[in-house]
Amino acid sequence: MKTLQSHLAILCAFLIAAPLLPAGETQTENGITIQAPTGGGPLGGIIHPYQGHEVAPVNLTNSSRLDALIRAGKIYLSLQDTIALALENNLDIAVQRYGPLIAEQDLKRAQSGGAIRGVQQSVQQGSSGGGQGVSSGQLGNPSANSGSSSGSTAGVNGIITQLGPTTPNLDPVLQAFTGWFHQTSPQTSTFLTGTTSVVSKSQIYDFSLSQGFLTGGQAVLSYNDRVLNQNSPLNSVNPSTALSLDLTMTQHLLQGFGIAVNNRNIRVAQNEVKLSDVVFREQLINTVSSIITLYWNLVSFNENVDFAKQNLALAQKTYDDNQKQVQIGTLAPIEIVRAEAEVAARQQDLTIAETNVLQQETTLKNALSRNGIASPEVMEARIVPTDRIRVPENETVQPMPELVQLALRDRPEISQSKFNVENSRISLIGQKSGLLPTLDAVAELTNHGQSGDPNLKAIAAGIAPPPDPYFVGGYGTAAGQVFRRNFPDYLGGLQLNMILRNRSAQADYVYNSLQIRQQELSQQKQLNQVRVDVQNAVIGLQQARARYQAAVKQRILEEQTLDAEQKKLALGASTIFLVIQDQRDLAQAQSNQVNAQSQYQQARVNLDVSTGQLLTAYNISIDEAHTGRVSRPPSPLPPLEQKTPDQK
């Protein structure tokens, strides 16, 4: 029992010598909770590192903002409410919220000395609208049509194979072994043992504590205890206890030497944490730009419906007038067929316009809801946009050099490439160290102790000599010898390991050096493309404005032409064919104006994306996007329409 208590005390001493294990803490970030293990009482600090932290289940409940904007089966949406719903409910943004937490766990892994796994750098492009409106698929990638690669270059996605010297394990490791052995050894002579069969009963207690360091060194503190009881009558001390306390230190002197080599994964992981925020920002820009385009396309589709209804009513009136004139004999019957065909064509335009609206509403509701259109209330609700496209009289655009500087400063792709190049250069430090031979300095200090009980029967019989009194005693006697360093051992030396020709390490170093040069060229190409993107975006905005102004003038011309043709028809100076033709021209001019408005709005958003100013332009808070909670309340709903008595 005393022996067991002694060894428990030794184990506790090793636990105390190890750095205290931090207690687990519940972490909540970006609205995501990671629950630390609980319980365990006083041993919780020892038990918790070997229990998993539980990540909270995903939240598939929509924010209350969506319900607040629904009235009488309609969702009344302003542009700001649409953006707020995207920040709160969009699944692409929700997925990317896990990125920073994953990067933090990778940093934690690197701080323990492990190889990093990398972070995901790809982002999802926003949803494209349905119908015949302007596609929003390229809005999050200003250079999609330019043939450039403006995304990440040489990212660190997936599991990274660590090249170069392996980082020491920076977490302390405690090892313990205890065993009981029974061994019988037949003897060919009794001269040394006094018996023909030596029976040994052993109890072994081994403890060790190892710790790696960023310098490239490692220290191991070991404690060994062996209790031996034999049947040999020639042993002066039996049973006996042999103790040793050993400290071994190893330090790399060439390959793997230095903090800069061994903390490279930590520095890369720290950059990954920053990089994950950049990737989140890029995802946010892509999603918001897509949502804005979906919204303005829906506004345009609704305006197309209004124009289609007007054109249908106009065609129907022409048809009705023709019927009356045919009945009184002033018009040929063929004109009824012509007018009827025009009504059918305008009815087709109306049906297409209305179904475009339905498709766009479905796409937008899916992007603004965590469970899509699974909710019957959301699925059946019609979206009523409360904002209208406004093209300003005067266009205010900053000078091109200023826009380019903004883009180079704020475009997330630029920061992403810089981090990737920097991480590659940091990793190259380890690969350069891997070129060197392995030269290790080794030092070992060992203290021994031994004690036991005298073999009284053997001594009394004169078979065994009396033992040295210094070795007579119990466990405390042997331990005292150890700590007084009565029987010390010393060892010091150098160990060299050289790989002749060393081609593998050389190939790895040159391989990665070449990759860095590729990254640097790709980065410069990206910088060049950013300047092109900004200039093209400014030109695109000018083109969209000119297209809109021309479309407005064309629509006014067609309205006046149709009015004049209808007056001529009333005076008998024109034909139904010419009136119908003017009606078609007016319908096309109205559609062109609506599309020009939508294209102008898309060009405006595209300029904001190209310069990296989209979030600033729409007052979007990164912190609110991270948490998925927008502080601004929903816009007030419009007042209920008052019905007249005949409408009840």
N, C-alpha and C positions, 0 to 999 in steps of 0.2 A: 504493500500500500504506500509506503514511504517512497519507494522507487517511482511509482506512478505519479505521486504528487510532485516529485522532483522534475519529472519530464514534462508535466503540465506547466510547471513554473517556467521551464526553458521555452516551451512553445509560446507562452504569454510574453516572454521577454522578446522573442523574435517578432511577435505581432506589434509590440510596442516600438521596436526598432524600425519597423516599416513605416512609411508615411501614412498618416491617418487617412482612411478612405472617406471621401466626402459623402455626406448624406444626400440621397436623391431628392430633387426638388421638382415639383410639378411646373411645367413650362407651358405658357400660353403665348403664342405668337401668330400673327396674321389670322387670328380667330381660330387657330388650331391648338388643341390641348394635348400635351404629352404627359400622361399621368405617371408619376414616379411610384415605385413600390412603397407600400406602407407596412406598418407592423414590425415585429421582430424585437421590440423592446430595446434593451441595452445592446443587443447584438445586431441591431438593424443596420448599423454602419458597415458590418462585415457581411451580412447576408444580402443586402440590397444590390451590390454590384453584380450578383449572380442571378438576378431576376430581371425580366424584361420590362421596359417601360411601355405602357399601353397607349397607343395613339387613338384619340377619340374617333368614333365612326363619322363618316362624311355626313354633312348636313344637306339634305335634299328638300328642305322646306324653303319656299320663297319668302322674301322679305315682306314685311307688312305694307311696304309702299305700293306693291302691285294691287293688293286688295283695296287700298285707299284710293286708287285711281279708277276703280271700276264703279260705274253707276248705270243701272238699268241695262245691263248687258253690253255696255260699251266701255272701252278703256281710253280715257282721255289723256293723251300724251303730248307734253311739250318736249322739245329737244333735250332740255336739261333733265327732265324726268326720265327720258329714254336712256341717257348716259348714266344717270344714277342707278336705274334698274340693272344696267349692264354691270356696273361696278359691284352691285350687291348679289346678283344672281347668275351672271354669265359663267358657264362651266369652264371655258378656256382660261379665264382669269382665275377661277377657283383652283384649277389644276396647277397653275403656275405658282400659287401661293405656297405650295409645298416645297418649291425649289430652295428658298433660303434656309428652311429647316433641314433639308437634306444636306445642303452645303455645310451647315453647322455640325452635323453628325460626321461628315467627312473630315472636318477640322479636328473634331474630337478624336477620330481614329488616327489622324496624323500625329497628334500630340502624344499618343501612346506609343508611337514608333511604327505604326502600321502603314502599309502602302495605301494610298488614296484611291478611291473608286471613281472619282470624277463627277461632274454635274451635267445635267442635261441642258444643252444650249439651244435646241430647236424650239421654235414657237409655232403656234397654230395660226394660219391665215384666217381672217374673218369670213363670216358667211356671205355668200353671194345672194343677191335678191333674185326672185323669180320674175317671170313675165318678160317684157321687151324693154325694160328700163336699162339704164347704164349699169354695167357690171361693176361690182365693188371688189372683186377678187384681187385686183392689183393695187388697191389703195394702200395696203400696209407695206408694200414693197415698191417704192418709187422708181426703182431701176429695173422693174420686171421686164420692160420692153427694150431695155438697152443692152442686153447681153452681158451685163456685169454680174459679178458675184458680190452682192453687198451684204451677205449674211456673215456668219462666223467663219473664220479661217482656221483650219487645223485645230478644231475644238478638242476638248478632253472628255468627250462623252464615253460612257461605259467604263469598264474596268481597265485601269492603267497597269501595264507591266512595268515594274520598277527596274530600271537599269542603273548600273553603277553600284557602289557599296550599299549594303543593306543597313538601314538605320537600326541602331540597337533598340531593344525593347525598353521603352522609357517607363513602363509600369513595373513596380517591384513585383517579383515572383517569389512566393513562399512555397517551398517543397518540404514535405514531411514523409518519413517512412518509418514504420515500426514492424518488427517481425520476430517470430519465435521459431527457433530451429532446433532440431534434434538430429544429431549426426553420429553414426557408429563407424569407426575406422579400424579394421583388423590390422594387427601389427605383426611383422615377421620377427621382431626382436623385442624383448622386454627391457633392454638396457636403458633406453631413453624414457620410456613411459611407465615401466613397472607393471605393465599389463599387456595381455595379448589382444585386447580389444578396448580402444579408447572411445568412450561415450561422452560426447560433448553436447551440452545444452546451452544455447545462446539466446540472449535477448538483445535486439538491436534497435536503437533509437537514433534516427538521423534527421536533422533539420538543416535547411539552407535558405538563405535570403539573398537573391541576386537583384542587381539594379544596373541598368544601362544609363549612359550619359551622352549628351549631345557632342561631347568632345570626341566620341568614338571609343570610349573606354567602357569597361564593365567591372563591377566588383561583386564577389560572391563570398558571403560569410557562412561558414558551415560548422555545425556542431555534430559530433559523432560520439555515441555512447554504446559500448558493448559489454554486456555482463556474461561471463563465461563460467560454467560449472562443469568440471570434468571428473571422471572416476580415476584419474592417474594418481597413484599414491606418491609419486615423486614431486608433485607440485607443492612448494612451500606455502603458497597462498591459493586457497580454493574455497569458495568461488572468488573471482576477481572482477574488477570493474576497470575498463580502459576508456579514457575520455580523450577527445582532441577538439580543439577550436582552431579553425583554419580560415584565413583571409587571403583570397586570391584576387589580384588586380591585373587586368589586361588593358593595354592602351595601343590603338593603332597609331603608327608613326608616319606612314606614307598613305597607302590607300585607306580611305575612310576616316582620315584625320580632320578634325576641325568642326566647329559649329556650323559654318557655312555649308558644309557637305551634308551634315546629318539633320539639319533643320529645314532642308530644301522642301520636303513634303509639307511641312507646317506652313511655310511661306506660300507655297502653291495653294494650299487649302484656304489660307486667309484671303488670297486673291479670289478663290472660288466663291467665298461668301459675298464679296463685293460683286463678283460676276453674276451671281444669282439675282442680285437686285437689278443689275442691268438687263438681264434676260426678262425679268418680270416687267420692267418698264417697256421693253420692246413688245412683249405680249400685250401690254395694256394699250400701247399706241395702235397696234394692229387691230385689236378688238374694237376700240373706241372709233377708229376711223371707219371700220366696217359698219358699225352701228349707226354712225352719222349718215353714211351713204344709204343704208337701208331706210333710214327715216326720211331723208329727202326724196328718195325714189318713191316711197309711199305717198308723200305729198304730191309728187308729180303725177303718179298714177291716179290719184283722186281728182286732180285737175283735168286729166285726160277723160275721166268719167263725166265730169261736168260738161266739157266741150262735146263729148260724144252724145250726151243727152240733148244738148242744144242743137247739134247737127241733125239728130234723129227727129226732133220736133220740127225743124225747118223742112226736112225732107217730107215729113208727114203732112205738113201744111201744103207743100207743093202738090203732093198726091191728091189731097182733098180738093184743092182748087182745080186741078186738072179734071177730076171726076165731074165737078159741076159744069165746067166748060164743055166737056164731051156730051153731057146730058142736054145742054141747050144747043149743041151743034156748032159751037165756035172752035172746036179743037178736035183734031184727029184722034181716034181711039188708041193709036199706037203710043201716044204720049202718056196714057195711063200706065201702060206696061213699062215704059221708060221710068216714070216716077216711082212705080212699085218696086222696080229693081233697085232704084236708089235708096228707097226705104229699107229694103233687105240688106243692102251694103252697110247703111248706117247702123242698122240693128246689129249686124255682125261686129262693127267697130265697138259698139257699146258693150256687147258681150265679152269681147276680148279685153276691153279696158276694165270691166268689173272683175273678170277672173284674174287679171294681173294684180289687182288690188288684193284679192283673196290670197293669192300666192305670196305676195309680199307681206301681208299681215301674218300669215303662218310662219314665214321665215323669221320675221321680227319677233313674234311671240316666243318662238323656240330659242332665240338668242337671249331673251330677257327673262327666261324662266329656268329654274333648276330642273324641273321635271318636264320641260317642253310643253306640249299641248295635252299631256295626260289628264290634266284637270279639266272636267267638262265645262266649268265656268270660264276658264281661260280659252279653251278651244272654241266655244260658241261666241265669245265676246268679239265685237268688232272694234278695231282701233280707229280712234278719231284724232288725227294730228291737230294740235292747236296752234302750231307755228306755220308760217308761210315763207316761201323762198323770197328773199328780198335782194335784188341786185342793186348795190349802191350807185348813185350817180357818178361818183368819183372813186377811183381805185387808188388806195394808199399802199404802196409797196416800198419797202426799204431798199436802199441801193444794193446792187448785187454783191459787192465785197462784204457788206455787213451780213447779208443773208448767208453767204458762204461761211463766214466765221461762226455764225450761230449754229449752222449745220455741223461743222467740224467739232464744235464744242459739245453739242447736245444730242447728236445722233447716237443712239445706243449701240449701233453696229460698230461705230468707231471705237468706243470704249471696250467693247467685246473683243475686237481684234487686238487692241493694245494689251489687254490682260492675257490673251492667249500667247502673244509673242513673249511677254515678260515671263510667263510660266515656263515656256520652252527654254528660255535662257537660264532660268533658275535650275531646271532639271539638268541642263548641260553641265552645271558645276559638278554634280554627282558623277556624270559620265566621264568628265575629265579626270576626276579622282580615280575612277576605275581603271585608267590607263597605268597607274603606278603599281609597282610590286607591293606585296603584303609584307609589312615589317611590323611586328608586334613586340612591345616590351611587356614582360611578364614578371610579376613579383608575387611571392607567396610566403606567408608567415603562419607557422603552425605551432601550437602549444599542446603538449601531451601531459597526461596524468594517469596514474594507475594505483589502485589500492585493492585490498581484499581481506578476507579472514584467514588467519593461520590454519594450516592443515594439521590440527593438534594430534590426530591419531598417527599420521605419518611421522611427525616430529618425535612423538613419544616412542615410536618403534625404531627410531633412528634411521628410517628410510629416507626422509627428506631433511635437509638442513633447516635451521630456524630462519625465518624471513627477516629481511632488513626492516627494522621498526618503522622506517620512513614510509613503507608501502603497506603498513598494517592500518586498517581503518575502513570506514564506510565510504559512501558517495561523497561526503564532504571533504574527505582527505584527498581524493582524486581531483575534485573540483578546485581545491586550494592549490594543488600543484599546477593546474592549468593556468589559473589567474596569477600565480606568482611567477609563471614562466620558468619553471624549474627545468623543463625539458623542451627547449625551443628548437624549431627547424626553420631554416631560411633558404629561400630560393630566389634567384634573379636571373633573367636571361633575355635573349632576343630570338625571335623566330622569323625567318625569312622564307617567303614563298614567291618564286618568280616563274611566270609563264613565258617560255621562250617564244619569240616572234609576236605573241600577244595580238594576233590578228582579229580576234573577236571583239576585244575592247576597242581597238582602233576603228574597226568597221562601225561599231555602234556610235562612237564619237563623231566620225565623219558623216555618217548617215543623218544624225540629228542636227549636225551643223548645217548640212545641206537643206534640211527641212526648215530650219530657222530662216535661211536665206529665201526660201520659197515664201514663207510667211511674210517676210519683210516686203518682198515684191508684191504679193497679194494685197498687203496693207496699203502700199502706195497706189496700187490700182484702185483700191476701194476709195482712197482719198480723192483720186482723180475723178472717179465716178460720182462721188458726192457733189463735186462742183458741177458736173454735167447734169445731175439730177435737179439741183437747185435752178440752174439756168433753164432747163426744160420745163420745170414747174412754173417758172415765171412766164415763159413763153406760152405755155399751155393756158395759164390764166388770162393772158392777153387775147389768145385765140378764142377762148370760151366767151369772153366779154364781147368781142367783136361778133361772134356767132349769135349771141343773144340779141345784141342791138339790131343785127340784120333780120333776125327772126321776128322781132317786134314790128319793125317797119314793114316786113312782108305781110304779117298778119293784118296790120292796119290797111295796107293796100288791098288785100283780098276782101276785107270787110266792105271797103268803099266800092270795090269793083262789083261785088255781089249786089250791093244796094242800088248801084247805078243800073245794073242789068235787070233787076227786078222792076225798076221804074220804067225802063225801056219796054219791058214785056207788057207792063200795064198799058202802055201807049201803043202796043202792037208793033214796036220797032225791034223786037228781039224774039228769040225762040226759047222754048222750054229746055232744049238741049244745052244752050249756052248758060242758062240759069243753073241747071244741074251741074254743069262743068265748073262754074264758079263756086258752087257749094262744095264740091270736092276739093277745089283749090284752097278754100277757106279752112276746111277740116284739116288738110295737110299742113297749112301754115300754123294753125293752132297747136297741132301736135309737135311741130318743129320748135315752136316757142317754148312749150313745156319741156321738151328734151334739152333745149339750150339752157334753160334755167337749171335743170338738174346737172348738166355738164359743167356749168359755171360753179355750182356749189361743190362738185367733186374736185374741180381744179383748185378751188380755194383750200379744201381739205388736203389735197395732194401737196400743195405748197407748204402747209403747216407740217405735214409729215416729213417732207424733204428737208426742212430746216430744223426738225426736231422740236418744234414749238406747239405741237398739237395739244398737249396736256395744259400748257400755259394758256393757249388761246381759248380753251373751254373751261378754265378754272377747275381742273381736275387735281385733287389732292392725292399724292402717292400714298400717304398714310391711310386715307380713307379707302383707297383701293386695296391696300394690304389687309385691312381688317374686314373689308366687305360691308362697312356701315357708313353711309353718307349722312352727314349731320343736317344737311339742308332738307327741310320738310317738303313733302309733295306739293306741287302747284295746286292752287285752289281749283276745284271743279267748276265748270261753267254753270250758271243758274239753270234750273229746270225750265223747259219750255212750257209756256202757258197755253193750254189747249182751249180753243173756242168751243161754245156749246155744240156746234154742229160736228166737231171732231170727236166728241165723247161717244 
